[in-house]
Amino acid sequence: MKKTVFLLMTTLMIAMSAVAQPARPKLVVGIVVDQMRWDYLHTYTWGEGGLKTLLNDGYSCNNTIIDYVPTVTAIGHSSIYTGTTPAFHGIAGNNFMLDGKNVTSVQDDSERGVGGNEKTRGKSPRNLITTTIADQLQLATNFKSRTVGVALKDRAAVLPAGHHPVGAYWYDGSSKSFVTSTYYMNKLPKWVADFNKGHRNELASDIYNLPTGTTLTFALAEQALINEHLGQGEVTDMLAISVSNTDMCAHYYGVHSPKVDSIYWQLDKELAHFIEVLDQRIGRDNYLLFLSADHGGTWSYPTMTDHGLPSGCWHNPDALIAANKLLKQQFGVDSLLKAEMEYTFYLNHEVIKANRLDYDQVMSAACAALEEPEEIQWALDVAHLDSYPIPTILKERIKLGYFPGRSGEIYIVPRTGVYAGKPEWAGSNHGTWSQSDSHIPLIFMGWHITPGETSRLTHMTDIAATVCAMLHIQAPNACIGTPIFE
C-alpha cells in the first residue's frame, strides 16, 4: 500500500512539474548600444538587415525614457537588467564612494584578473546589490540557465550578466585582449584564449575609436553562443552584449562625426549578421531579443554654438577648485568638498568634524558656491530635496538616482543643454536629465513579438519587467518597472 501511494505521489509530482513549466524561448539576447539616442534608429538604417530588420520585424517603444539621474553607463546597464534604479540597486555611477574610497562600479580588490597581464585587475558584480534578469532565470530553472556577458567595457559585461553567469568577458587595454576575473573562473576558457590569439592584430588596434571594436564584440559574442551552447539546452539561456565603442568614440569626436558614423555603419552590418546567426542556430521563434541603450548623448558645444543653438560647458574639476576656494574664504579651511563624481559633490566629513564646523552651514555655503557659475541652474542638498521649488519630475529622478553613502550629498543640475566639458572639446557627453541624454531606443524582436510600435511613455526600468513577464518568471527583486502590455 505504501509503495503504491509513493509511486502515485511521484507520478503526480512529475506530471505537475511538466505542467508547471510555461512556454519559454530557448534564448534571451540583450543588446545595449552605449550612448545610442533614440533618433539614431532612423539615422543609421542603411542596409536591409540590421536596424531595419529590428524596426520592420520588431516592436518599437518610441518614447522610452530614463527615469533617474545621472544618466551614465554603469547605472544604465544595471537599471536595464535589474528593472530598477541606483536608489535600490546601489550602482551610483561609473565611479562612486564606497566605505570612504573612490571605486569603480565593478571594482573588486579581492579578485584578480584572468587572461591578461600583471596590470589586469579583478572585477565582479558585488557592488550590485539586487538581482538581474539572468539571476531570476537561474532561480526559475533551478540554476540550470546559462548566461554570458560580452563587451569592451568591464562594467558593460559584468553588470548585465548578473551574479552567477557562466562568464563575463571584457577588453583589457593593458594586455590588448579579452579577459575575465577570478570571480568567475581561474583560467580563461580555451575558446576565449583562441579568440585572443586569432585576433591579435585587431585587438592591438585603436578598437575604441574604430569599427573594429564593434566587429570584435559581436565576433566574441558569436563564439560564446557556439562554445557555451547557449540556447541548446532544456531551459532558457541568456546572452548580454554591449557595444561600447559607440560611446568611447563619441566622447572624443562628437555626435555624428565621421568616426562615429563609421562605427554605426559597422554596427548595422554586425547586427544583420548576428540576427542571421541567431535565426539559423536558434530560430526566430525560439529567441527573444531586445535592443536598447544605457543613455543618450548631447551635441558638442562647438556644433551647437556654431549654429546659434543654446548650449554650454561646465568643467567639473574647475568647479570643485573654485567652490573650495570660496568655502575657505568663509570658513578658513581647505578642501571642504572632497570630490565630484557624476554631477554630484561629496562633502569632506573628516575635515568638517576635525575643525568642529557646523555641517548644515557648510552644506548651505557649498550649495551656494557651486551654484555661482551661470551654467548651473541648481545645486541641491539631496537630504532636503523636497524643500526646493524645483519641478517634481526632476526631484523624482534625483531621488531614484541617489543611494545614501555612495552618491554625493549635493546634486548639480546644469542649465538645459549644458554638459560637463570644456568649450574647445568637440566630443559629446551625457549624464543629465535632458531628452538628449535620457531618450533611448527600445525594440523587442523574436519569440512571441508581433511587429508594431507605440509612442506612449515607457521607461528603461520596464525592460526587465517586460522580459520577465513574458518568460513567466519573477521580476528582479527590486524591480520597479511595469511590463509593456502591448
NORNORWO-V121841 format. One line per field, one symbol per residue. phi: phi as a letter, one per 40 degrees, with the letter a starting at -180 (. if undefined). burial: + if it has 9 or more other ideal C-beta (glycine too) atoms within 8 Angstrom, else -. A space follows every 10 residues. Layout:
phi = ???
burial = ???
This chain:
phi = .ccccccccc cccccccccc cccaccabbb bbbcgccdcc dbcbcccccg ccccccbbbb ccbcbcbabc cbdccdcccc cbgabddbcg ccicbacbfg bcbccbcacc bbcbgbbccc ccbacccccb cbdccccdcc bfgccbbbbb accccccccc cgcaccabba cbccbfacba acdcabacdd cccccdccbd ccccccccbb ddcccccccc ccccdcccfc gbbcbcbabb bbcccccdcc dcbgdfcdcc dcccccddcc cdcccccccc cbgdcbbbbb babcacaccc ddccccbgbc aibbcccccc cccccccccc bgbcfcccab afgbbbcccc cccccfccdc ccdccccccc cccccbcabb cccbdccccb ddccdccccc cbbdgbcccb bcbcddgcbc ibdcccccaa hcccddcbcb cabbahdgbc diaabccbbd ccccccdccc cfbccdcbcb cbdccd
burial = ---------- ---------- ---+++++++ ++++++++-+ +--++-+-++ +++++--+++ +-++++++++ ++++++++++ ++++++++++ +++++++--- --++++++-- +-++++---+ -++++-++-+ ++++++++++ +---++++++ ++++++++++ ++--+-++++ ++--+-++++ +++++--++- +++-++--++ -++---++++ ++++++++++ ++++++-+-+ +-+-++++++ ++++++++++ +++++-+-++ ++++++++++ +++++++++- ++---+++++ ++++++++++ +++++----- ++++++--++ -+++-+++-- +-+--++-++ ++++++++-- ++----+--- -+++++++++ +++-++-+++ ++--+--+-- ---+++++++ +++--+++++ +++++-++++ +---++++++ ++++-+++++ +++++++-+- ---+---+++ ++++++++++ +-+-++-++- +-++--
